[in-house]
Amino acid sequence: MGLFEFIISLVALVLGTVTFWIIILRKDRRRKHSEPESHYQLSELGSMAESMRDRIDILESILDAEVPDWREQNEPGGK
């Protein structure tokens, strides 16, 4: 009976260890896959913000040329 109990203990230990490592590796993979995706979204948002800033600058320069006092008319608390 001693050998049988040893084999069962060994199998249980090996299966427990393998299960533990599988769980750890799956969590690590999920973390690695989510990081580049979020980084890509942040860089995309940054480029979109830069593009919007350029467009706003262009629109403000057009307004400055055509309606010189538009800033004073549209200030909060102004008019």
N, CA, C and O atoms as a Maestro MAE file, in Angstrom:
{
 s_m_m2io_version
 :::
 2.0.0
}

f_m_ct {
 s_m_title
 :::
 protein
 m_atom[316] {
  # First column is atom index #
  i_m_mmod_type
  r_m_x_coord
  r_m_y_coord
  r_m_z_coord
  i_m_residue_number
  s_m_chain_name
  s_m_pdb_residue_name
  s_m_pdb_atom_name
  i_m_atomic_number
  :::
  1 25 0.815 -1.184 0.000 1 A "MET " " N  " 7
  2 3 0.000 0.000 0.000 1 A "MET " " CA " 6
  3 2 0.865 1.255 0.000 1 A "MET " " C  " 6
  4 15 0.400 2.300 -0.455 1 A "MET " " O  " 8
  5 25 2.080 1.200 0.482 2 A "GLY " " N  " 7
  6 3 2.965 2.349 0.540 2 A "GLY " " CA " 6
  7 2 3.335 2.863 -0.846 2 A "GLY " " C  " 6
  8 15 3.368 4.073 -1.065 2 A "GLY " " O  " 8
  9 25 3.617 1.953 -1.790 3 A "LEU " " N  " 7
  10 3 3.975 2.351 -3.149 3 A "LEU " " CA " 6
  11 2 2.795 2.990 -3.859 3 A "LEU " " C  " 6
  12 15 2.958 3.979 -4.574 3 A "LEU " " O  " 8
  13 25 1.615 2.434 -3.666 4 A "PHE " " N  " 7
  14 3 0.408 2.968 -4.284 4 A "PHE " " CA " 6
  15 2 0.127 4.397 -3.791 4 A "PHE " " C  " 6
  16 15 -0.205 5.268 -4.595 4 A "PHE " " O  " 8
  17 25 0.255 4.645 -2.496 5 A "GLU " " N  " 7
  18 3 0.044 5.974 -1.942 5 A "GLU " " CA " 6
  19 2 1.100 6.957 -2.442 5 A "GLU " " C  " 6
  20 15 0.798 8.126 -2.682 5 A "GLU " " O  " 8
  21 25 2.327 6.487 -2.598 6 A "PHE " " N  " 7
  22 3 3.402 7.340 -3.121 6 A "PHE " " CA " 6
  23 2 3.105 7.759 -4.560 6 A "PHE " " C  " 6
  24 15 3.281 8.923 -4.920 6 A "PHE " " O  " 8
  25 25 2.658 6.816 -5.374 7 A "ILE " " N  " 7
  26 3 2.364 7.121 -6.783 7 A "ILE " " CA " 6
  27 2 1.195 8.104 -6.873 7 A "ILE " " C  " 6
  28 15 1.245 9.055 -7.653 7 A "ILE " " O  " 8
  29 25 0.159 7.883 -6.088 8 A "ILE " " N  " 7
  30 3 -0.991 8.800 -6.104 8 A "ILE " " CA " 6
  31 2 -0.557 10.188 -5.644 8 A "ILE " " C  " 6
  32 15 -0.975 11.185 -6.233 8 A "ILE " " O  " 8
  33 25 0.255 10.273 -4.626 9 A "SER " " N  " 7
  34 3 0.745 11.569 -4.144 9 A "SER " " CA " 6
  35 2 1.574 12.267 -5.209 9 A "SER " " C  " 6
  36 15 1.444 13.474 -5.415 9 A "SER " " O  " 8
  37 25 2.425 11.505 -5.883 10 A "LEU " " N  " 7
  38 3 3.271 12.064 -6.931 10 A "LEU " " CA " 6
  39 2 2.438 12.576 -8.102 10 A "LEU " " C  " 6
  40 15 2.694 13.663 -8.619 10 A "LEU " " O  " 8
  41 25 1.453 11.804 -8.518 11 A "VAL " " N  " 7
  42 3 0.581 12.219 -9.621 11 A "VAL " " CA " 6
  43 2 -0.198 13.471 -9.231 11 A "VAL " " C  " 6
  44 15 -0.317 14.394 -10.037 11 A "VAL " " O  " 8
  45 25 -0.726 13.520 -8.018 12 A "ALA " " N  " 7
  46 3 -1.472 14.687 -7.559 12 A "ALA " " CA " 6
  47 2 -0.576 15.915 -7.515 12 A "ALA " " C  " 6
  48 15 -0.997 17.006 -7.898 12 A "ALA " " O  " 8
  49 25 0.631 15.747 -7.058 13 A "LEU " " N  " 7
  50 3 1.576 16.869 -6.996 13 A "LEU " " CA " 6
  51 2 1.912 17.380 -8.390 13 A "LEU " " C  " 6
  52 15 1.926 18.588 -8.625 13 A "LEU " " O  " 8
  53 25 2.182 16.465 -9.312 14 A "VAL " " N  " 7
  54 3 2.516 16.859 -10.692 14 A "VAL " " CA " 6
  55 2 1.324 17.539 -11.343 14 A "VAL " " C  " 6
  56 15 1.491 18.584 -11.973 14 A "VAL " " O  " 8
  57 25 0.129 16.981 -11.212 15 A "LEU " " N  " 7
  58 3 -1.055 17.600 -11.825 15 A "LEU " " CA " 6
  59 2 -1.353 18.969 -11.214 15 A "LEU " " C  " 6
  60 15 -1.752 19.892 -11.924 15 A "LEU " " O  " 8
  61 25 -1.164 19.100 -9.915 16 A "GLY " " N  " 7
  62 3 -1.369 20.400 -9.279 16 A "GLY " " CA " 6
  63 2 -0.387 21.438 -9.778 16 A "GLY " " C  " 6
  64 15 -0.762 22.583 -10.034 16 A "GLY " " O  " 8
  65 25 0.866 21.045 -9.917 17 A "THR " " N  " 7
  66 3 1.893 21.959 -10.412 17 A "THR " " CA " 6
  67 2 1.626 22.360 -11.861 17 A "THR " " C  " 6
  68 15 1.736 23.533 -12.218 17 A "THR " " O  " 8
  69 25 1.276 21.384 -12.688 18 A "VAL " " N  " 7
  70 3 0.985 21.679 -14.099 18 A "VAL " " CA " 6
  71 2 -0.215 22.615 -14.209 18 A "VAL " " C  " 6
  72 15 -0.191 23.563 -14.994 18 A "VAL " " O  " 8
  73 25 -1.255 22.360 -13.437 19 A "THR " " N  " 7
  74 3 -2.438 23.224 -13.460 19 A "THR " " CA " 6
  75 2 -2.071 24.644 -13.037 19 A "THR " " C  " 6
  76 15 -2.508 25.613 -13.659 19 A "THR " " O  " 8
  77 25 -1.283 24.766 -11.998 20 A "PHE " " N  " 7
  78 3 -0.848 26.075 -11.514 20 A "PHE " " CA " 6
  79 2 -0.089 26.833 -12.601 20 A "PHE " " C  " 6
  80 15 -0.355 28.015 -12.821 20 A "PHE " " O  " 8
  81 25 0.844 26.181 -13.281 21 A "TRP " " N  " 7
  82 3 1.632 26.840 -14.331 21 A "TRP " " CA " 6
  83 2 0.769 27.207 -15.534 21 A "TRP " " C  " 6
  84 15 0.985 28.248 -16.153 21 A "TRP " " O  " 8
  85 25 -0.196 26.372 -15.868 22 A "ILE " " N  " 7
  86 3 -1.095 26.704 -16.985 22 A "ILE " " CA " 6
  87 2 -1.888 27.964 -16.666 22 A "ILE " " C  " 6
  88 15 -2.036 28.840 -17.518 22 A "ILE " " O  " 8
  89 25 -2.393 28.057 -15.449 23 A "ILE " " N  " 7
  90 3 -3.158 29.249 -15.056 23 A "ILE " " CA " 6
  91 2 -2.276 30.495 -15.097 23 A "ILE " " C  " 6
  92 15 -2.703 31.535 -15.597 23 A "ILE " " O  " 8
  93 25 -1.074 30.404 -14.586 24 A "ILE " " N  " 7
  94 3 -0.161 31.555 -14.588 24 A "ILE " " CA " 6
  95 2 0.196 31.979 -16.014 24 A "ILE " " C  " 6
  96 15 0.200 33.170 -16.324 24 A "ILE " " O  " 8
  97 25 0.493 31.014 -16.876 25 A "LEU " " N  " 7
  98 3 0.867 31.349 -18.252 25 A "LEU " " CA " 6
  99 2 -0.299 31.949 -19.032 25 A "LEU " " C  " 6
  100 15 -0.088 32.835 -19.860 25 A "LEU " " O  " 8
  101 25 -1.516 31.488 -18.787 26 A "ARG " " N  " 7
  102 3 -2.679 32.055 -19.483 26 A "ARG " " CA " 6
  103 2 -2.899 33.498 -19.066 26 A "ARG " " C  " 6
  104 15 -3.215 34.339 -19.908 26 A "ARG " " O  " 8
  105 25 -2.739 33.804 -17.781 27 A "LYS " " N  " 7
  106 3 -2.890 35.185 -17.318 27 A "LYS " " CA " 6
  107 2 -1.817 36.074 -17.935 27 A "LYS " " C  " 6
  108 15 -2.086 37.216 -18.307 27 A "LYS " " O  " 8
  109 25 -0.598 35.543 -18.041 28 A "ASP " " N  " 7
  110 3 0.494 36.313 -18.630 28 A "ASP " " CA " 6
  111 2 0.225 36.599 -20.102 28 A "ASP " " C  " 6
  112 15 0.504 37.700 -20.576 28 A "ASP " " O  " 8
  113 25 -0.308 35.632 -20.825 29 A "ARG " " N  " 7
  114 3 -0.632 35.840 -22.243 29 A "ARG " " CA " 6
  115 2 -1.713 36.892 -22.409 29 A "ARG " " C  " 6
  116 15 -1.620 37.745 -23.291 29 A "ARG " " O  " 8
  117 25 -2.735 36.838 -21.571 30 A "ARG " " N  " 7
  118 3 -3.803 37.840 -21.659 30 A "ARG " " CA " 6
  119 2 -3.253 39.230 -21.427 30 A "ARG " " C  " 6
  120 15 -3.630 40.177 -22.117 30 A "ARG " " O  " 8
  121 25 -2.372 39.355 -20.467 31 A "ARG " " N  " 7
  122 3 -1.785 40.656 -20.157 31 A "ARG " " CA " 6
  123 2 -0.950 41.148 -21.335 31 A "ARG " " C  " 6
  124 15 -1.014 42.329 -21.676 31 A "ARG " " O  " 8
  125 25 -0.178 40.282 -21.957 32 A "LYS " " N  " 7
  126 3 0.662 40.687 -23.087 32 A "LYS " " CA " 6
  127 2 -0.178 41.078 -24.285 32 A "LYS " " C  " 6
  128 15 0.183 42.001 -25.015 32 A "LYS " " O  " 8
  129 25 -1.299 40.389 -24.504 33 A "HIS " " N  " 7
  130 3 -2.142 40.707 -25.652 33 A "HIS " " CA " 6
  131 2 -2.905 42.004 -25.445 33 A "HIS " " C  " 6
  132 15 -3.183 42.705 -26.418 33 A "HIS " " O  " 8
  133 25 -3.248 42.344 -24.229 34 A "SER " " N  " 7
  134 3 -4.020 43.558 -24.002 34 A "SER " " CA " 6
  135 2 -3.132 44.807 -24.017 34 A "SER " " C  " 6
  136 15 -3.613 45.883 -24.373 34 A "SER " " O  " 8
  137 25 -1.871 44.700 -23.647 35 A "GLU " " N  " 7
  138 3 -1.001 45.869 -23.600 35 A "GLU " " CA " 6
  139 2 -0.771 46.515 -24.964 35 A "GLU " " C  " 6
  140 15 -0.947 47.728 -25.081 35 A "GLU " " O  " 8
  141 25 -0.386 45.765 -26.006 36 A "PRO " " N  " 7
  142 3 -0.175 46.429 -27.293 36 A "PRO " " CA " 6
  143 2 -1.459 47.038 -27.843 36 A "PRO " " C  " 6
  144 15 -1.427 48.073 -28.509 36 A "PRO " " O  " 8
  145 25 -2.579 46.398 -27.565 37 A "GLU " " N  " 7
  146 3 -3.841 46.917 -28.057 37 A "GLU " " CA " 6
  147 2 -4.144 48.266 -27.423 37 A "GLU " " C  " 6
  148 15 -4.528 49.202 -28.124 37 A "GLU " " O  " 8
  149 25 -3.981 48.380 -26.118 38 A "SER " " N  " 7
  150 3 -4.240 49.646 -25.456 38 A "SER " " CA " 6
  151 2 -3.201 50.692 -25.871 38 A "SER " " C  " 6
  152 15 -3.525 51.872 -26.003 38 A "SER " " O  " 8
  153 25 -1.949 50.257 -26.076 39 A "HIS " " N  " 7
  154 3 -0.915 51.188 -26.532 39 A "HIS " " CA " 6
  155 2 -1.265 51.706 -27.922 39 A "HIS " " C  " 6
  156 15 -1.070 52.887 -28.208 39 A "HIS " " O  " 8
  157 25 -1.774 50.846 -28.779 40 A "TYR " " N  " 7
  158 3 -2.161 51.262 -30.119 40 A "TYR " " CA " 6
  159 2 -3.295 52.274 -30.044 40 A "TYR " " C  " 6
  160 15 -3.291 53.257 -30.785 40 A "TYR " " O  " 8
  161 25 -4.246 52.057 -29.182 41 A "GLN " " N  " 7
  162 3 -5.356 52.986 -29.058 41 A "GLN " " CA " 6
  163 2 -4.876 54.338 -28.540 41 A "GLN " " C  " 6
  164 15 -5.331 55.380 -29.010 41 A "GLN " " O  " 8
  165 25 -3.967 54.326 -27.582 42 A "LEU " " N  " 7
  166 3 -3.457 55.591 -27.059 42 A "LEU " " CA " 6
  167 2 -2.683 56.362 -28.113 42 A "LEU " " C  " 6
  168 15 -2.819 57.582 -28.207 42 A "LEU " " O  " 8
  169 25 -1.879 55.680 -28.899 43 A "SER " " N  " 7
  170 3 -1.124 56.380 -29.937 43 A "SER " " CA " 6
  171 2 -2.058 56.900 -31.025 43 A "SER " " C  " 6
  172 15 -1.837 57.974 -31.583 43 A "SER " " O  " 8
  173 25 -3.103 56.128 -31.321 44 A "GLU " " N  " 7
  174 3 -4.077 56.579 -32.310 44 A "GLU " " CA " 6
  175 2 -4.824 57.814 -31.805 44 A "GLU " " C  " 6
  176 15 -5.043 58.763 -32.558 44 A "GLU " " O  " 8
  177 25 -5.207 57.797 -30.543 45 A "LEU " " N  " 7
  178 3 -5.877 58.963 -29.965 45 A "LEU " " CA " 6
  179 2 -4.958 60.181 -29.947 45 A "LEU " " C  " 6
  180 15 -5.410 61.305 -30.165 45 A "LEU " " O  " 8
  181 25 -3.680 59.962 -29.691 46 A "GLY " " N  " 7
  182 3 -2.726 61.072 -29.699 46 A "GLY " " CA " 6
  183 2 -2.607 61.708 -31.074 46 A "GLY " " C  " 6
  184 15 -2.556 62.932 -31.196 46 A "GLY " " O  " 8
  185 25 -2.562 60.879 -32.102 47 A "SER " " N  " 7
  186 3 -2.461 61.429 -33.462 47 A "SER " " CA " 6
  187 2 -3.757 62.124 -33.867 47 A "SER " " C  " 6
  188 15 -3.729 63.122 -34.587 47 A "SER " " O  " 8
  189 25 -4.889 61.599 -33.407 48 A "MET " " N  " 7
  190 3 -6.160 62.267 -33.696 48 A "MET " " CA " 6
  191 2 -6.233 63.626 -33.004 48 A "MET " " C  " 6
  192 15 -6.724 64.593 -33.586 48 A "MET " " O  " 8
  193 25 -5.753 63.705 -31.779 49 A "ALA " " N  " 7
  194 3 -5.752 64.979 -31.055 49 A "ALA " " CA " 6
  195 2 -4.845 65.992 -31.744 49 A "ALA " " C  " 6
  196 15 -5.186 67.171 -31.843 49 A "ALA " " O  " 8
  197 25 -3.702 65.537 -32.216 50 A "GLU " " N  " 7
  198 3 -2.781 66.431 -32.937 50 A "GLU " " CA " 6
  199 2 -3.432 66.948 -34.218 50 A "GLU " " C  " 6
  200 15 -3.307 68.126 -34.554 50 A "GLU " " O  " 8
  201 25 -4.126 66.063 -34.929 51 A "SER " " N  " 7
  202 3 -4.814 66.466 -36.150 51 A "SER " " CA " 6
  203 2 -5.915 67.480 -35.850 51 A "SER " " C  " 6
  204 15 -6.090 68.453 -36.584 51 A "SER " " O  " 8
  205 25 -6.654 67.246 -34.767 52 A "MET " " N  " 7
  206 3 -7.707 68.200 -34.382 52 A "MET " " CA " 6
  207 2 -7.111 69.557 -34.007 52 A "MET " " C  " 6
  208 15 -7.663 70.601 -34.353 52 A "MET " " O  " 8
  209 25 -5.991 69.534 -33.302 53 A "ARG " " N  " 7
  210 3 -5.342 70.787 -32.911 53 A "ARG " " CA " 6
  211 2 -4.925 71.570 -34.156 53 A "ARG " " C  " 6
  212 15 -5.089 72.789 -34.205 53 A "ARG " " O  " 8
  213 25 -4.386 70.874 -35.164 54 A "ASP " " N  " 7
  214 3 -4.001 71.545 -36.404 54 A "ASP " " CA " 6
  215 2 -5.214 72.140 -37.103 54 A "ASP " " C  " 6
  216 15 -5.157 73.262 -37.605 54 A "ASP " " O  " 8
  217 25 -6.305 71.394 -37.136 55 A "ARG " " N  " 7
  218 3 -7.524 71.903 -37.780 55 A "ARG " " CA " 6
  219 2 -8.072 73.122 -37.048 55 A "ARG " " C  " 6
  220 15 -8.500 74.090 -37.678 55 A "ARG " " O  " 8
  221 25 -8.059 73.075 -35.734 56 A "ILE " " N  " 7
  222 3 -8.547 74.217 -34.959 56 A "ILE " " CA " 6
  223 2 -7.682 75.447 -35.211 56 A "ILE " " C  " 6
  224 15 -8.196 76.558 -35.339 56 A "ILE " " O  " 8
  225 25 -6.367 75.246 -35.282 57 A "ASP " " N  " 7
  226 3 -5.465 76.379 -35.576 57 A "ASP " " CA " 6
  227 2 -5.778 76.981 -36.945 57 A "ASP " " C  " 6
  228 15 -5.784 78.201 -37.106 57 A "ASP " " O  " 8
  229 25 -6.034 76.127 -37.920 58 A "ILE " " N  " 7
  230 3 -6.370 76.618 -39.273 58 A "ILE " " CA " 6
  231 2 -7.685 77.389 -39.247 58 A "ILE " " C  " 6
  232 15 -7.792 78.468 -39.830 58 A "ILE " " O  " 8
  233 25 -8.688 76.828 -38.567 59 A "LEU " " N  " 7
  234 3 -9.979 77.518 -38.487 59 A "LEU " " CA " 6
  235 2 -9.852 78.855 -37.763 59 A "LEU " " C  " 6
  236 15 -10.469 79.839 -38.170 59 A "LEU " " O  " 8
  237 25 -9.063 78.900 -36.702 60 A "GLU " " N  " 7
  238 3 -8.870 80.164 -35.989 60 A "GLU " " CA " 6
  239 2 -8.155 81.191 -36.854 60 A "GLU " " C  " 6
  240 15 -8.471 82.379 -36.794 60 A "GLU " " O  " 8
  241 25 -7.192 80.746 -37.659 61 A "SER " " N  " 7
  242 3 -6.505 81.704 -38.536 61 A "SER " " CA " 6
  243 2 -7.450 82.230 -39.619 61 A "SER " " C  " 6
  244 15 -7.356 83.395 -40.007 61 A "SER " " O  " 8
  245 25 -8.358 81.385 -40.108 62 A "ILE " " N  " 7
  246 3 -9.345 81.842 -41.091 62 A "ILE " " CA " 6
  247 2 -10.286 82.857 -40.448 62 A "ILE " " C  " 6
  248 15 -10.591 83.897 -41.032 62 A "ILE " " O  " 8
  249 25 -10.742 82.538 -39.233 63 A "LEU " " N  " 7
  250 3 -11.622 83.479 -38.540 63 A "LEU " " CA " 6
  251 2 -10.905 84.793 -38.228 63 A "LEU " " C  " 6
  252 15 -11.505 85.863 -38.335 63 A "LEU " " O  " 8
  253 25 -9.643 84.725 -37.848 64 A "ASP " " N  " 7
  254 3 -8.882 85.954 -37.575 64 A "ASP " " CA " 6
  255 2 -8.797 86.828 -38.821 64 A "ASP " " C  " 6
  256 15 -8.856 88.054 -38.733 64 A "ASP " " O  " 8
  257 25 -8.657 86.190 -39.980 65 A "ALA " " N  " 7
  258 3 -8.535 86.958 -41.221 65 A "ALA " " CA " 6
  259 2 -9.877 87.545 -41.648 65 A "ALA " " C  " 6
  260 15 -9.922 88.668 -42.150 65 A "ALA " " O  " 8
  261 25 -10.962 86.811 -41.458 66 A "GLU " " N  " 7
  262 3 -12.256 87.274 -41.974 66 A "GLU " " CA " 6
  263 2 -13.076 88.035 -40.944 66 A "GLU " " C  " 6
  264 15 -13.800 88.961 -41.308 66 A "GLU " " O  " 8
  265 25 -12.985 87.674 -39.678 67 A "VAL " " N  " 7
  266 3 -13.737 88.347 -38.615 67 A "VAL " " CA " 6
  267 2 -12.738 88.671 -37.499 67 A "VAL " " C  " 6
  268 15 -12.576 87.873 -36.576 67 A "VAL " " O  " 8
  269 25 -12.069 89.822 -37.566 68 A "PRO " " N  " 7
  270 3 -10.978 90.120 -36.632 68 A "PRO " " CA " 6
  271 2 -11.375 90.118 -35.156 68 A "PRO " " C  " 6
  272 15 -10.551 89.769 -34.310 68 A "PRO " " O  " 8
  273 25 -12.604 90.494 -34.820 69 A "ASP " " N  " 7
  274 3 -12.976 90.588 -33.404 69 A "ASP " " CA " 6
  275 2 -13.832 89.406 -32.941 69 A "ASP " " C  " 6
  276 15 -14.601 89.542 -31.989 69 A "ASP " " O  " 8
  277 25 -13.713 88.277 -33.584 70 A "TRP " " N  " 7
  278 3 -14.534 87.114 -33.215 70 A "TRP " " CA " 6
  279 2 -14.193 86.581 -31.833 70 A "TRP " " C  " 6
  280 15 -15.054 86.036 -31.142 70 A "TRP " " O  " 8
  281 25 -12.942 86.737 -31.431 71 A "ARG " " N  " 7
  282 3 -12.541 86.235 -30.103 71 A "ARG " " CA " 6
  283 2 -13.226 87.045 -28.994 71 A "ARG " " C  " 6
  284 15 -13.701 86.468 -28.016 71 A "ARG " " O  " 8
  285 25 -13.281 88.350 -29.135 72 A "GLU " " N  " 7
  286 3 -13.916 89.185 -28.121 72 A "GLU " " CA " 6
  287 2 -15.420 88.920 -28.051 72 A "GLU " " C  " 6
  288 15 -16.012 88.968 -26.974 72 A "GLU " " O  " 8
  289 25 -16.031 88.641 -29.197 73 A "GLN " " N  " 7
  290 3 -17.472 88.386 -29.238 73 A "GLN " " CA " 6
  291 2 -17.829 87.045 -28.588 73 A "GLN " " C  " 6
  292 15 -18.933 86.882 -28.070 73 A "GLN " " O  " 8
  293 25 -16.916 86.107 -28.615 74 A "ASN " " N  " 7
  294 3 -17.229 84.758 -28.141 74 A "ASN " " CA " 6
  295 2 -16.567 84.404 -26.820 74 A "ASN " " C  " 6
  296 15 -16.582 83.237 -26.430 74 A "ASN " " O  " 8
  297 25 -15.985 85.375 -26.114 75 A "GLU " " N  " 7
  298 3 -15.403 85.093 -24.817 75 A "GLU " " CA " 6
  299 2 -16.506 84.883 -23.799 75 A "GLU " " C  " 6
  300 15 -17.545 85.538 -23.875 75 A "GLU " " O  " 8
  301 25 -16.304 83.982 -22.847 76 A "PRO " " N  " 7
  302 3 -17.307 83.813 -21.786 76 A "PRO " " CA " 6
  303 2 -17.438 85.096 -20.977 76 A "PRO " " C  " 6
  304 15 -16.441 85.682 -20.555 76 A "PRO " " O  " 8
  305 25 -18.665 85.519 -20.768 77 A "GLY " " N  " 7
  306 3 -18.900 86.754 -20.035 77 A "GLY " " CA " 6
  307 2 -18.773 87.997 -20.894 77 A "GLY " " C  " 6
  308 15 -18.946 89.109 -20.395 77 A "GLY " " O  " 8
  309 25 -18.473 87.834 -22.174 78 A "GLY " " N  " 7
  310 3 -18.288 88.956 -23.077 78 A "GLY " " CA " 6
  311 2 -19.608 89.439 -23.651 78 A "GLY " " C  " 6
  312 15 -20.667 89.046 -23.161 78 A "GLY " " O  " 8
  313 25 -19.573 90.284 -24.682 79 A "LYS " " N  " 7
  314 3 -20.688 90.888 -25.400 79 A "LYS " " CA " 6
  315 2 -21.211 92.066 -24.716 79 A "LYS " " C  " 6
  316 15 -22.156 92.691 -25.197 79 A "LYS " " O  " 8
  :::
 }
 m_bond[315] {
  # First column is bond index #
  i_m_from
  i_m_to
  i_m_order
  :::
  1 1 2 1
  2 2 3 1
  3 3 4 2
  4 3 5 1
  5 5 6 1
  6 6 7 1
  7 7 8 2
  8 7 9 1
  9 9 10 1
  10 10 11 1
  11 11 12 2
  12 11 13 1
  13 13 14 1
  14 14 15 1
  15 15 16 2
  16 15 17 1
  17 17 18 1
  18 18 19 1
  19 19 20 2
  20 19 21 1
  21 21 22 1
  22 22 23 1
  23 23 24 2
  24 23 25 1
  25 25 26 1
  26 26 27 1
  27 27 28 2
  28 27 29 1
  29 29 30 1
  30 30 31 1
  31 31 32 2
  32 31 33 1
  33 33 34 1
  34 34 35 1
  35 35 36 2
  36 35 37 1
  37 37 38 1
  38 38 39 1
  39 39 40 2
  40 39 41 1
  41 41 42 1
  42 42 43 1
  43 43 44 2
  44 43 45 1
  45 45 46 1
  46 46 47 1
  47 47 48 2
  48 47 49 1
  49 49 50 1
  50 50 51 1
  51 51 52 2
  52 51 53 1
  53 53 54 1
  54 54 55 1
  55 55 56 2
  56 55 57 1
  57 57 58 1
  58 58 59 1
  59 59 60 2
  60 59 61 1
  61 61 62 1
  62 62 63 1
  63 63 64 2
  64 63 65 1
  65 65 66 1
  66 66 67 1
  67 67 68 2
  68 67 69 1
  69 69 70 1
  70 70 71 1
  71 71 72 2
  72 71 73 1
  73 73 74 1
  74 74 75 1
  75 75 76 2
  76 75 77 1
  77 77 78 1
  78 78 79 1
  79 79 80 2
  80 79 81 1
  81 81 82 1
  82 82 83 1
  83 83 84 2
  84 83 85 1
  85 85 86 1
  86 86 87 1
  87 87 88 2
  88 87 89 1
  89 89 90 1
  90 90 91 1
  91 91 92 2
  92 91 93 1
  93 93 94 1
  94 94 95 1
  95 95 96 2
  96 95 97 1
  97 97 98 1
  98 98 99 1
  99 99 100 2
  100 99 101 1
  101 101 102 1
  102 102 103 1
  103 103 104 2
  104 103 105 1
  105 105 106 1
  106 106 107 1
  107 107 108 2
  108 107 109 1
  109 109 110 1
  110 110 111 1
  111 111 112 2
  112 111 113 1
  113 113 114 1
  114 114 115 1
  115 115 116 2
  116 115 117 1
  117 117 118 1
  118 118 119 1
  119 119 120 2
  120 119 121 1
  121 121 122 1
  122 122 123 1
  123 123 124 2
  124 123 125 1
  125 125 126 1
  126 126 127 1
  127 127 128 2
  128 127 129 1
  129 129 130 1
  130 130 131 1
  131 131 132 2
  132 131 133 1
  133 133 134 1
  134 134 135 1
  135 135 136 2
  136 135 137 1
  137 137 138 1
  138 138 139 1
  139 139 140 2
  140 139 141 1
  141 141 142 1
  142 142 143 1
  143 143 144 2
  144 143 145 1
  145 145 146 1
  146 146 147 1
  147 147 148 2
  148 147 149 1
  149 149 150 1
  150 150 151 1
  151 151 152 2
  152 151 153 1
  153 153 154 1
  154 154 155 1
  155 155 156 2
  156 155 157 1
  157 157 158 1
  158 158 159 1
  159 159 160 2
  160 159 161 1
  161 161 162 1
  162 162 163 1
  163 163 164 2
  164 163 165 1
  165 165 166 1
  166 166 167 1
  167 167 168 2
  168 167 169 1
  169 169 170 1
  170 170 171 1
  171 171 172 2
  172 171 173 1
  173 173 174 1
  174 174 175 1
  175 175 176 2
  176 175 177 1
  177 177 178 1
  178 178 179 1
  179 179 180 2
  180 179 181 1
  181 181 182 1
  182 182 183 1
  183 183 184 2
  184 183 185 1
  185 185 186 1
  186 186 187 1
  187 187 188 2
  188 187 189 1
  189 189 190 1
  190 190 191 1
  191 191 192 2
  192 191 193 1
  193 193 194 1
  194 194 195 1
  195 195 196 2
  196 195 197 1
  197 197 198 1
  198 198 199 1
  199 199 200 2
  200 199 201 1
  201 201 202 1
  202 202 203 1
  203 203 204 2
  204 203 205 1
  205 205 206 1
  206 206 207 1
  207 207 208 2
  208 207 209 1
  209 209 210 1
  210 210 211 1
  211 211 212 2
  212 211 213 1
  213 213 214 1
  214 214 215 1
  215 215 216 2
  216 215 217 1
  217 217 218 1
  218 218 219 1
  219 219 220 2
  220 219 221 1
  221 221 222 1
  222 222 223 1
  223 223 224 2
  224 223 225 1
  225 225 226 1
  226 226 227 1
  227 227 228 2
  228 227 229 1
  229 229 230 1
  230 230 231 1
  231 231 232 2
  232 231 233 1
  233 233 234 1
  234 234 235 1
  235 235 236 2
  236 235 237 1
  237 237 238 1
  238 238 239 1
  239 239 240 2
  240 239 241 1
  241 241 242 1
  242 242 243 1
  243 243 244 2
  244 243 245 1
  245 245 246 1
  246 246 247 1
  247 247 248 2
  248 247 249 1
  249 249 250 1
  250 250 251 1
  251 251 252 2
  252 251 253 1
  253 253 254 1
  254 254 255 1
  255 255 256 2
  256 255 257 1
  257 257 258 1
  258 258 259 1
  259 259 260 2
  260 259 261 1
  261 261 262 1
  262 262 263 1
  263 263 264 2
  264 263 265 1
  265 265 266 1
  266 266 267 1
  267 267 268 2
  268 267 269 1
  269 269 270 1
  270 270 271 1
  271 271 272 2
  272 271 273 1
  273 273 274 1
  274 274 275 1
  275 275 276 2
  276 275 277 1
  277 277 278 1
  278 278 279 1
  279 279 280 2
  280 279 281 1
  281 281 282 1
  282 282 283 1
  283 283 284 2
  284 283 285 1
  285 285 286 1
  286 286 287 1
  287 287 288 2
  288 287 289 1
  289 289 290 1
  290 290 291 1
  291 291 292 2
  292 291 293 1
  293 293 294 1
  294 294 295 1
  295 295 296 2
  296 295 297 1
  297 297 298 1
  298 298 299 1
  299 299 300 2
  300 299 301 1
  301 301 302 1
  302 302 303 1
  303 303 304 2
  304 303 305 1
  305 305 306 1
  306 306 307 1
  307 307 308 2
  308 307 309 1
  309 309 310 1
  310 310 311 1
  311 311 312 2
  312 311 313 1
  313 313 314 1
  314 314 315 1
  315 315 316 2
  :::
 }
}
